[in-house]
Amino acid sequence: MTPLIAIVDDDPAVRGSVDSLLRSAGMRGRTFAAAEALLGPDRLEEFDCIVTDLHMPGMSGIDLQVELARRGCAHPLIVMTAFPTEAASARAMAAGARAFLGKPIDPDALLDAIEAVTPQ
């Protein structure tokens, strides 16, 4: 089955480019402008992986990680940010992120990270 990836980013251009990248690699993406939108009823079960921005208005990528853990959601999470710091990386990875990527996103690095954590 083709993996379904949740793409959470407040920037519509980033959401669109990640979604296009996934489609070109034979995956399916579903985009969300905010972490809160992803957390709607019965949404989480359908995803194989979540790719989220770190810095967003409202709930941040780290806040999303904490909420997913609280809900017992074990989906692999990949964090991306335009402001990659050692501290942010350490915090995201300690909270369970499977990868931490800087923006602009290297397409191959993102695809490799997703393929490493999703069923093919």
FILO-904560 format. One record per residue: y, x, z of N, C-alpha, C, O in turn; residue number from 0. Coordinates in steps of 0.2 Angstrom, whole numbers, always signed. Each point is the difference from the previous one (the first is absolute). Layout:
<nodes>
    n.y    n.x    n.z   ca.y   ca.x   ca.z    c.y    c.x    c.z    o.y    o.x    o.z  tilo
      Y      X      Z      Y      X      Z      Y      X      Z      Y      X      Z   NUM
...
</nodes>
This chain:
<nodes>
    n.y    n.x    n.z   ca.y   ca.x   ca.z    c.y    c.x    c.z    o.y    o.x    o.z  tilo
     -6     +4     +0     +6     -4     +0     +6     +4     +0     +0     +6     +3     0
     +5     -8     -6     +7     +4     -1     +3     +0     +7     +2     -6     +2     1
     +0    +11     +1     +4     +0     +6     +7     -4     -1     +3     +1     -5     2
     -2     -4    +11     +7     -4     +0     +4     +4     +6     -2     +1     +5     3
     +8     +1     -7     +4     +5     +4     +6     -4     +1     +4     -3     -4     4
     -2     +2    +11     +6     -3     +2     +6     +6     +0     -1     +6     +2     5
     +6     -8     -6     +6     +5     +0     +6     -3     +3     +2     -5     -1     6
     +0     +9     +7     +5     -3     +4     +6     +5     +0     -1     +6     +2     7
     +6     -8     -5     +6     +4     -1     +6     -5     -1     +0     -5     -4     8
     +6     +7     +7     +6     -4     -1     +4     +1     -6     +4     -4     -2     9
     -6     +9     -2     +3     +2     -6     -4     -3     -6     -6     +2     -1    10
     +9     -7     -2     -4     -3     -6     -2     +5     -5     -5     -1     -3    11
     +9     +6     +1     -2     +5     -5     -7     +4     +2     -4     +1     -4    12
     +4     +1    +11     -6     +3     +2     -6     -4     +0     -5     +2     -2    13
     +6     -9     +4     -6     -4     +0     -2     -1     -7     -6     +0     -2    14
    +10     -1     -3     -2     -1     -7     -3     +6     -3     -5     +0     -3    15
     +8     +6     +5     -3     +6     -3     -7     +2     +3     -5     +2     -4    16
     +4     -4    +10     -7     +1     +3     -5     -5     -2     -5     +2     -2    17
     +8     -8     +1     -5     -5     -3     -2     +2     -7     -6     -1     -2    18
    +11     +3     -2     -2     +2     -7     -5     +6     +0     -4     +0     -4    19
     +5     +5     +8     -4     +6     +1     -7     -3     +1     -5     +3     -3    20
     +4     -7     +8     -6     -3     +2     -4     -3     -6     -6     +1     -1    21
    +10     -6     -2     -3     -3     -6     -2     +5     -5     -5     -1     -3    22
     +9     +6     +2     -2     +5     -6     -7     +4     +2     -3     +3     -4    23
     +2     -3    +11     -6     +3     +3     -6     -5     +1     -5     +2     +2    24
     +6     -8     -5     -5     -5     +1     -1     -3     +7     -5     -3     +1    25
    +10     +3     +3     +0     -3     +6     +5     -6     +0     +4     -1     -5    26
     -4     -3    +10     +4     -6     +1     +5     +1     +6     -2     +3     +5    27
     +8     -5     -6     +5     +1     +5     +3     -7     +2     +1     -4     -5    28
     +1     +3    +11     +4     -6     +2     +6     +3     +4     -1     +4     +4    29
     +7     -6     -6     +6     +3     +3     +3     -4     +5     +0     -7     +0    30
     +3    +10     +5     +3     -3     +5     +7     +3     +2     +0     +6     +0    31
     +5     -9     +1     +7     +3     +1     +1     +2     +7     +5     +3     +2    32
     -9     -6     +2     +0     +2     +7     -7     -1     +4     -4     -3     -3    33
     +4     +7     +8     -7     +0     +4     -1     -7     +2     -6     -2     +0    34
    +11     -1     +3     -1     -7     +2     -4     -4     -5     -4     -5     +2    35
     +6     +5     -8     -3     -4     -5     -7     +1     -1     -4     -4     -2    36
     +2    +11     +3     -8     +1     -1     -4     -3     +6     -5     -1     -1    37
     +9     +0     +6     -4     -2     +6     -1     -8     +1     -2     -2     +5    38
     +3     -1    -11     +0     -7     +0     -8     -2     +1     -4     +4     +0    39
     +3    -11     +1     -7     -2     +2     -5     +1     -6     +1     -1     -6    40
     -6     +4     +9     -6     +1     -5     +1     +5     -5     -4     +0     -5    41
    +10     +4     +5     +1     +4     -6     -4     +7     +1     -2     +3     -5    42
     +1     +0    +11     -2     +6     +0     -7     +1     -2     -2     +6     -2    43
     -2    -11     +3     -7     +1     -2     -2     +2     -7     -5     +3     -2    44
    +10     -5     -3     -2     +1     -7     +2     +7     -2     -3     +2     -6    45
     +6     +2    +10     +2     +7     -3     -5     +5     +2     -4     +0     +5    46
     +4     +5     -9     -5     +6     +1     +4     +6     +3     -3     +4     +3    47
    +10     -4     -4     +4     +5     +2     +7     -2     +0     +2     -5     -3    48
     +2     +8     +8     +7     -2     +0     +4     +6     -1     -1     +5     +4    49
     +6     -5     -8     +5     +5     -1     +7     -2     +2     +2     -5     -3    50
     +1     +8     +8     +6     -2     +3     +5     +5     +0     -1     +6     +1    51
     +7     -8     -2     +6     +4     +1     +1     +1     +8     -2     -4     +4    52
     +4    +10     -2     +1     +1     +7     +7     -3     +3     +0     -4     +5    53
     +5     +4     -9     +7     -2     +2     +2     -6     -4     +1     +0     -6    54
     -1     -6    +10     +1     -7     -3     +4     -3     +5     +0     +1     +6    55
     +5     -6     -8     +3     -4     +4     -5     -5     +4     -5     -1     -3    56
     +6     +0     +9     -5     -4     +4     -5     +4     +2     +1     +5     +4    57
     -7     -7     -5     -6     +4     +2     -1     +6     -5     -1     +0     -6    58
     +0     +6    +10     -1     +6     -4     -7     +1     -2     -4     -4     +3    59
     +2     +9     -6     -7     +2     -2     -4     +1     +6     -5     -2     +1    60
     +8     +6     +4     -3     +1     +7     -1     -6     +3     -5     -2     +3    61
    +10     -3     -2     -1     -6     +3     -5     -4     -3     -4     -4     +3    62
     +3     +4    -10     -5     -3     -3     -7     +2     +2     -5     -3     +1    63
     +4    +10     -1     -6     +3     +3     -2     -2     +6     -6     -2     +2    64
    +11     +1     +3     -1     -2     +7     -3     -7     +0     -4     -2     +3    65
     +8     -2     -7     -2     -7     +0     -7     -1     -4     -4     -5     +3    66
     +2     +8     -8     -6     +0     -3     -6     +2     +5     -5     -3     +1    67
     +7     +8     +3     -5     +2     +5     -1     -5     +5     -6     -1     +3    68
    +12     -2     +0     -1     -5     +5     -4     -6     -3     -3     -3     +4    69
     +3     +2    -10     -4     -6     -3     -7     +2     -2     -4     -4     -2    70
     +3    +10     +3     -7     +3     -1     -2     +1     -7     -5     +0     -3    71
    +11     +1     -1     -1     +1     -7     -1     +7     -1     +4     +5     +2    72
    -10     -3     -6     -1     +7     -1     +1     +2     -7     -3     +5     -2    73
     +6     -8     -2     +2     +1     -7     +3     +7     +0     +4     +2     +4    74
     -6     +3     -9     +3     +6     +0     +8     -1     -2     +1     -4     -4    75
     +3     +8     +7     +7     +0     -1     +3     +6     -3     -2     +6     +3    76
     +6     -6     -8     +3     +6     -3     +8     -1     +1     +2     -5     -2    77
     +1    +10     +5     +7     -1     +2     +4     +5     -5     -2     +5     -1    78
     +7     -8     -2     +5     +4     -4     +7     -1     +2     +2     -5     +3    79
     +2    +11     -4     +6     +0     +2     +5     +4     -4     -3     +6     -2    80
     +9     -7     +2     +5     +4     -3     +2     +5     +4     +4     +5     -2    81
     -5     -5     +9     +2     +4     +5     -6     +3     +4     -1     -1     +6    82
     -3     +5    -10     -6     +3     +3     +2     +6     +5     +2     +5     -2    83
     -4     -6     +9     +1     +5     +5     -7     +1     +3     -4     -4     +0    84
     +4    +10     +3     -6     +1     +4     -2     -5     +5     -5     -2     +1    85
    +11     +0     +3     -1     -5     +5     -2     -7     -2     -5     -3     +3    86
     +8     +1     -9     -2     -6     -3     -8     +0     -2     -3     -5     +1    87
     +2    +10     -4     -7     +1     -3     -5     +0     +6     -5     -3     +0    88
     +6     +7     +5     -4     +0     +6     -1     -7     +4     -5     -2     +2    89
    +11     -1     -2     +0     -7     +3     -5     -5     -4     -4     -4     +3    90
     +5     +4    -10     -3     -4     -4     -8     +1     +0     -4     -4     +1    91
     +3    +11     -1     -7     +2     +0     -4     -2     +6     -6     -2     +1    92
    +10     +3     +5     -3     -1     +7     -1     -8     +0     -4     -2     +4    93
     +8     -2     -7     -1     -7     +0     -5     -3     -4     -2     -6     -1    94
     -1    +11     -3     -6     -2     -4     +1     +0     -8     -4     -2     -4    95
    +10     +4     +2     +1     +1     -7     -5     +5     -3     -2     +5     +3    96
     -1     -7     -9     -4     +5     -4     +3     +5     -4     -3     +5     -2    97
     +9     -7     +0     +4     +5     -4     +8     -1     +2     +2     -5     +1    98
     +2    +10     -2     +7     +0     +1     +3     +4     -6     -1     +6     -1    99
     +5    -10     -3     +2     +2     -7     +8     +0     +0     +3     -5     +2   100
     +0    +10     -5     +7     +0     -1     +2     -3     -6     -4     +0     -5   101
    +10     -3     +5     +3     -3     -6     +5     +5     -3     +3     +4     +3   102
     -3     -4    -10     -3     -4     -5     -8     +2     +1     -2     +5     +0   103
     -2    -11     -1     -7     +1     +0     -3     +4     -6     +2     -2     -5   104
     -6     +6     +7     -4     +4     -5     -6     -5     -2     -4     -2     +4   105
     +4     -1    -10     -5     -5     -2     -7     +2     +1     -4     -4     +3   106
     +2    +10     -4     -6     +3     +1     -2     +0     +7     -6     -2     +2   107
    +11     +4     +2     -2     +1     +7     -1     -7     +3     -4     -1     +4   108
     +8     -4     -6     -1     -7     +2     -7     -3     -2     -3     -3     +4   109
     +2     +4    -10     -7     -3     -3     -6     +4     +4     -5     -3     +2   110
     +6     +9     -1     -5     +4     +4     -1     -3     +7     -6     -1     +2   111
    +11     +0     +1     +0     -3     +7     -3     -6     +0     -4     -2     +4   112
     +6     -3     -9     -3     -6     +0     -8     +0     -2     -4     -3     +4   113
     +3     +7     -8     -7     +0     -2     -5     +3     +5     -6     -1     +1   114
     +9     +5     +3     -4     +3     +6     -1     -5     +5     -5     +1     +4   115
     +8     -6     -3     -1     -5     +5     -2     -7     -2     -1     -4     +4   116
     +0     +3    -11     -2     -6     -2     -7     +0     -4     -1     +5     -2   117
     -2    -11     +2     -7     +0     -3     +2     +0     -8     +4     -3     -2   118
     -8     +7     -1     +1     +0     -8     -6     -3     -3     +0     +0     -6   119
</nodes>
